[in-house]
Amino acid sequence: MELLFIVLGGAILGVIAHLALPGRRTRGALLSPAVGAASAAVLWEALTWLGWPADGGWIWVVSLVVPAVVAAVVCRVTAKSRLAHDDGLVARLMA
């Protein structure tokens, strides 16, 4: 049950990252929520395999902060990459 809550939290944090960071039009609306949910699930499972108790506080903090950072980084990198690709395409088409 805890895994469901963590995945949902990662997806919500991904939505927040998508809406809060610039370049929203340069990436898909589901990219950062999917990345947030997936990274939260993988991290939660890895931490439980390492023996972190599910009723401990630190596993929840780490499992929500890290996916938020990962989703934010993916948003920033995707926006910059898309803008650079679009600029290159425009330059190539204008030549």
N, C-alpha and C positions, 0 to 999 in steps of 0.2 A: 504494500500500500504506500509505503514511503517513496518508493521509486516513482509511482504515479505522480505524487505531489512534486517531487524534484523535477521530473520531466515537464510538468505543467509550469512550474516556476521558471525553468530555463526558457521555455517558449515565450512566456510573458516578458521576461527580461529581454529576449530577442526582439519582440515587438517594440518594446520601449527603445531599444538601441536603434531600430530601424526608423522610428518616428523622430527621435531626438537628434540624430546625427545628420549632417548635411549630405547632399547627394542622394536623396531618397529616390529620385527619378532614374538613377543610373543602375539600380539593382532591383531584383524581384522582391515582391512584398513578403514572400515566404522564405527567403534565403536566411535571414538572420534568426527568425524564430526556429527554423529547422536546425540551424547550427547550434543555437542555444539549447534546444531540447536534446539533441544528440550528445553534445559535450557534457551536459548535466547527467545524462544517463550513464555514459561511459565513466565519468569521474566518480559518480556514486557507487557504481559496481566495483571499480578499482579500490576505492576506499573501504568498502565493506569487505572485500577480499583481503585487504591489508589488516583487517581486524578492528577498524573503527566502529564503535557501537552506533546503531541506528538511532538510539535515544540520546546520544551525546549532542552537544551543541555545535562543536567544531565541524562535524561532518556536514551539517546543514549550512553553516556559514561558508565553508570552502566550496560546497557543491552548488551554491548560488552565486558567489562572487566570481569564481573562475569562468563559468559560462557567460556571465555578463561581460567580462573583459574579452573573452573570445569572440562573442557576437559583435562587440564594438570594434574590435580589430578587423574582423571580416568585413564589416560595413565600410570602414575607412579604406581598406586595401581594395575592395571591390569598386568603390566609387573612383578612386584614383586610377585604377587600371582601366576601367571603362572610359573615363575621360581621356586618358592617354591614347587608347585604341581609337576612339572616335576622332580625336585630333589628327592622328596618323592617317585615318581613312579619308578625312576631308582633304588633307594635304595631297594625298595620292590621287584623289578624284579631281582636284583642281589643277593638277599638273598636266 
